[in-house]
Amino acid sequence: MANWLDSTFYNFDKAFLVFMSKLEGLAGGFLTPFFKFVSFFGEGGIFLIILSIFLMLFNKTRKMGMAMLLSIGVGALFTNVIIKNSVQRIRPFYADDLYQSFWKNAGATMVGEYSFPSGHATVTMTSMTALFLTSNNKKKSWAVFIFVFLTGLSRTYLIVHYLTDVIAGVVVGAVAGTIGYYLSKYFYSLFNKHNQKKFCSFMLSADIKNLFKKNIE
């Protein structure tokens, strides 16, 4: 599979990485700290996991946080456990001396061995898809996908992913985010059926402080 990807999309991936290297050269390294900063927020999905847990603490955003957390879990299963280990595509800077020189110029960010699909693209797309699907204002919530675009761009700018890795991560993320959204709806229906239980009461409570007060009393 990795050999097929490398041969089939060689010209496509090379053209984009060459373009990103030229962009790095034209910017004189100015964009490097920016893209490293953007990339940091998708590192291991830690920031997005913390955000999803934080959103679950409040009634107005609880469904959003739960959908987001479930989506991240599904995306991690698909990308990090199944696809990466099945495809085993080598990172661009390991595969080609030209890409390695690009990678060094862009800051030589150290990453894991396998490249396809992009874990950063997956986790940001899963999270933003969940946020979009649970949002009440679809017209404005489209803006969350700007973060996905910037994250994908950062991974190619840093020469740690091919463009095809990023596109695949976005596709996997969209699927995982949708699954996570429907899983959250399913679990909420279960909570509604068993809302007498403490955990279910917490998940459905409109006021956590009042819930804690009642439990103490």
C-alpha positions as CSV (number, residue, x, y, z in Angstrom):
1,M,0.0,0.0,0.0
2,A,2.8,2.4,0.9
3,N,4.7,1.7,-2.3
4,W,1.4,2.2,-4.3
5,L,0.8,5.6,-2.6
6,D,4.4,6.7,-3.2
7,S,4.4,5.8,-6.9
8,T,0.9,6.8,-7.8
9,F,1.0,10.2,-6.1
10,Y,4.7,10.9,-6.5
11,N,4.4,13.9,-8.8
12,F,1.4,15.3,-6.9
13,D,3.0,15.1,-3.5
14,K,6.4,16.3,-4.8
15,A,4.9,19.4,-6.5
16,F,3.2,20.4,-3.3
17,L,6.2,19.8,-1.0
18,V,8.4,21.8,-3.4
19,F,5.9,24.6,-3.3
20,M,5.9,24.6,0.5
21,S,9.7,24.6,0.6
22,K,9.7,27.6,-1.7
23,L,7.1,29.3,0.5
24,E,9.4,28.7,3.5
25,G,12.3,30.2,1.5
26,L,10.3,33.3,0.4
27,A,9.1,33.9,4.0
28,G,12.7,33.7,5.3
29,G,11.6,31.3,8.1
30,F,9.0,33.8,9.3
31,L,6.2,31.2,8.9
32,T,8.1,28.4,10.7
33,P,7.3,29.4,14.3
34,F,3.7,30.1,13.3
35,F,3.2,26.6,11.7
36,K,5.0,24.9,14.6
37,F,2.6,26.7,17.0
38,V,-0.4,25.6,14.9
39,S,0.9,22.0,14.8
40,F,1.5,22.0,18.5
41,F,-2.3,22.1,19.2
42,G,-2.8,18.8,17.4
43,E,0.1,17.0,19.0
44,G,-1.2,13.7,20.3
45,G,-4.7,15.3,20.5
46,I,-3.9,16.3,24.1
47,F,-5.1,19.9,23.8
48,L,-8.3,18.9,22.0
49,I,-9.0,16.1,24.6
50,I,-8.6,18.7,27.4
51,L,-10.9,21.0,25.5
52,S,-13.5,18.4,25.0
53,I,-13.5,17.5,28.8
54,F,-13.7,21.1,29.7
55,L,-16.8,21.5,27.4
56,M,-18.4,18.5,29.1
57,L,-18.4,20.4,32.4
58,F,-21.1,22.8,31.3
59,N,-24.6,22.0,30.4
60,K,-24.7,24.2,27.2
61,T,-21.6,22.6,25.8
62,R,-21.8,19.1,27.3
63,K,-23.2,17.4,24.1
64,M,-20.5,19.2,22.1
65,G,-17.7,18.0,24.4
66,M,-19.0,14.5,24.6
67,A,-19.3,14.2,20.8
68,M,-15.8,15.7,20.4
69,L,-14.2,13.2,22.9
70,L,-15.9,10.2,21.3
71,S,-14.8,11.4,17.9
72,I,-11.2,11.8,18.9
73,G,-11.3,8.2,20.3
74,V,-12.8,6.8,17.0
75,G,-10.3,8.8,14.9
76,A,-7.3,7.6,17.0
77,L,-8.5,4.0,16.6
78,F,-8.8,4.3,12.8
79,T,-5.6,6.3,12.2
80,N,-3.1,5.4,14.9
81,V,-4.1,1.8,15.6
82,I,-5.4,0.4,12.2
83,I,-4.4,2.5,9.2
84,K,-0.9,3.7,10.1
85,N,0.3,0.2,11.1
86,S,-1.3,-1.4,8.1
87,V,0.0,1.0,5.5
88,Q,3.4,1.8,7.1
89,R,4.2,4.7,4.8
90,I,7.6,6.3,5.6
91,R,7.8,10.0,6.3
92,P,8.9,12.2,3.4
93,F,12.2,13.3,5.0
94,Y,13.2,9.6,5.5
95,A,12.3,8.7,2.0
96,D,14.1,11.3,-0.1
97,D,17.3,13.4,0.3
98,L,15.5,16.4,-1.3
99,Y,12.7,16.3,1.2
100,Q,15.2,15.8,4.0
101,S,16.9,19.1,3.0
102,F,13.4,20.8,3.0
103,W,12.7,19.3,6.4
104,K,15.9,20.6,7.9
105,N,15.3,24.1,6.5
106,A,11.8,24.1,8.0
107,G,13.1,23.3,11.5
108,A,13.6,19.5,11.4
109,T,10.6,18.6,13.6
110,M,11.0,15.1,15.0
111,V,8.0,12.8,14.6
112,G,7.1,9.1,14.6
113,E,8.0,6.8,11.8
114,Y,4.8,6.3,9.8
115,S,3.2,9.0,7.8
116,F,-0.2,7.9,6.3
117,P,-2.7,9.3,7.3
118,S,-1.8,12.4,9.2
119,G,-2.7,12.1,12.8
120,H,-2.9,15.8,13.2
121,A,-5.3,16.2,10.3
122,T,-7.4,13.3,11.7
123,V,-7.7,14.6,15.2
124,T,-8.4,18.2,14.2
125,M,-11.0,17.1,11.6
126,T,-12.7,14.7,14.1
127,S,-12.9,17.4,16.7
128,M,-14.1,20.2,14.3
129,T,-16.6,17.9,12.7
130,A,-18.1,17.1,16.1
131,L,-18.2,20.7,17.0
132,F,-19.9,21.6,13.7
133,L,-22.5,18.9,13.9
134,T,-23.5,19.7,17.5
135,S,-23.5,23.5,16.8
136,N,-26.8,25.3,16.7
137,N,-25.4,27.9,14.3
138,K,-24.2,26.0,11.2
139,K,-23.6,29.2,9.2
140,K,-21.0,30.5,11.6
141,S,-19.6,27.2,12.8
142,W,-18.1,26.5,9.4
143,A,-15.2,28.7,10.6
144,V,-13.9,25.8,12.8
145,F,-12.6,24.1,9.7
146,I,-10.1,26.9,9.2
147,F,-8.2,25.2,12.0
148,V,-8.2,22.0,10.1
149,F,-6.9,23.7,7.0
150,L,-4.1,25.5,8.9
151,T,-3.1,22.2,10.7
152,G,-2.9,20.3,7.5
153,L,-0.9,23.1,5.9
154,S,1.5,23.2,8.9
155,R,2.3,19.4,8.5
156,T,3.3,19.8,4.9
157,Y,5.1,23.0,5.5
158,L,7.2,21.2,8.2
159,I,7.8,18.4,5.6
160,V,6.5,15.7,8.1
161,H,3.6,14.7,5.8
162,Y,2.8,14.4,2.1
163,L,-0.3,16.2,1.0
164,T,-2.0,12.9,0.4
165,D,-1.4,12.0,4.1
166,V,-3.2,15.2,5.1
167,I,-6.1,14.6,2.7
168,A,-6.5,11.1,4.0
169,G,-6.5,12.4,7.6
170,V,-9.2,14.9,6.8
171,V,-11.4,12.1,5.2
172,V,-10.8,9.7,8.1
173,G,-11.5,12.6,10.5
174,A,-14.7,13.5,8.9
175,V,-15.9,9.9,9.1
176,A,-14.8,9.5,12.7
177,G,-16.3,12.9,13.7
178,T,-19.7,11.8,12.2
179,I,-19.5,8.5,14.0
180,G,-18.6,10.2,17.3
181,Y,-21.5,12.6,16.9
182,Y,-24.0,9.8,16.4
183,L,-22.5,7.8,19.2
184,S,-23.0,10.8,21.5
185,K,-26.6,11.0,20.5
186,Y,-27.0,7.3,21.2
187,F,-25.4,7.5,24.7
188,Y,-27.5,10.5,25.5
189,S,-30.6,8.5,24.7
190,L,-29.3,5.8,27.2
191,F,-28.7,8.5,29.8
192,N,-32.2,9.7,29.4
193,K,-33.5,6.2,30.1
194,H,-31.4,5.8,33.2
195,N,-31.1,9.4,34.5
196,Q,-31.7,8.2,38.1
197,K,-28.1,6.9,38.2
198,K,-25.4,9.4,39.4
199,F,-23.3,9.4,36.2
200,C,-26.3,9.8,34.0
201,S,-27.6,12.6,36.3
202,F,-24.3,14.3,35.9
203,M,-24.3,14.1,32.2
204,L,-27.9,15.5,31.9
205,S,-27.8,17.9,34.8
206,A,-28.6,21.6,33.9
207,D,-26.7,22.7,37.0
208,I,-23.8,20.7,38.3
209,K,-23.4,22.9,41.4
210,N,-27.0,22.1,42.4
211,L,-26.4,18.4,41.7
212,F,-23.3,18.4,44.0
213,K,-25.2,20.4,46.7
214,K,-28.1,17.8,46.6
215,N,-25.6,14.9,46.9
216,I,-23.9,16.6,49.9
217,E,-27.2,17.2,51.6
